[in-house]
Amino acid sequence: MIQDIKKKAISDLQGITSVESLEQWRIEYLGRNSQLTSILRNIRSLPENERKTVGSETNTLKELLQFEYKKFKLNLSKTNTSTNSIDVTLPGRKGNVGGLHPITSIIREITSAFGDMGFSVVEGTETELEHYNFDLLNIPANHPARDQWDTIWLDRPNRKDNLLRTHTSPMQVRVMENTTPPIRVVVPGKCYRYEATDATHEWHFHQIEGLAVAENVTFSDLKGTLYEFARRIFGPSRKVRFRCDFFPFVEPGVDMSIDWNGDWIEILGAGMVHPKVLEGVGYDSSRYTGFAFGMGPERIAMLRYNIEDIRYFFSNDLRFLSQF
């Protein structure tokens, strides 16, 4: 009788194709009312010499069917998962899409504003020579900017004049060396200075340099250009203020501030290109004049997006970056 149950149970198991049918099989052969359970429940009614044999065979078969049940259930589950893993009735899920870094976005917006005013965009290397970073920009050897605590110098074999550029201004000289006026360019790029970091300072940052050189370029041209830039970036009603300032490579020099929430906030430095800079690249300073300006995109972005700490831009924190 036990062998008959075994033969029928194994045969029925092979024909099962669903989880529901498998559960019915378990109830029929391993449930509380199954034949095997009934045999074990009534084993005391058998003659004493048959009890041991019948009990052993019944328990062995029960363990076998339990093992087969678990194995078949696992295989059935894998089969159903592989064939029914996609529910075509569910709505589609959008994939994760990246975005521009806020600094990249503001640089593109600024260069686009100047592009509409006739400026071209040029870029330069982040490693520079002392000759371009300082000498040709009217920054003499005894200037504090050359100090090792401000400039990051590079250790190169047989050379002591390599450095990480401290500003994008060297491209002014490089452009003028290879171009005949008129010139109108903006130069976005990354700069490096050996500074302690805090909420408003970083040892690496971006800068956008601007240069215009031609005959009869005046300070009024500089003011008009920067005023239009402020209107494009901060709104058509934005007020600006110019104050005298000093930069070695311009004369006269100014800083420009904007009216922001009732206060004047400085956003860039500018001025008329110093005659020594023009003459250093071979221009006739009696014929050509020009203006230059430089700004930090991080500062512009901090104002635009109400960001209080410049370090957020370089922290790679997705909670911050995903807001833009």
Beta strands, then each sheet from edge to edge (+ up, - down):
strand 1: 120-121
strand 2: 127-129
strand 3: 162-164
strand 4: 183-192
strand 5: 204-215
strand 6: 240-245
strand 7: 250-260
strand 8: 263-273
strand 9: 288-295
sheet 1: 1+ 4+ 5- 9+ 8- 7+ 6-
sheet 2: 2+ 3-
end
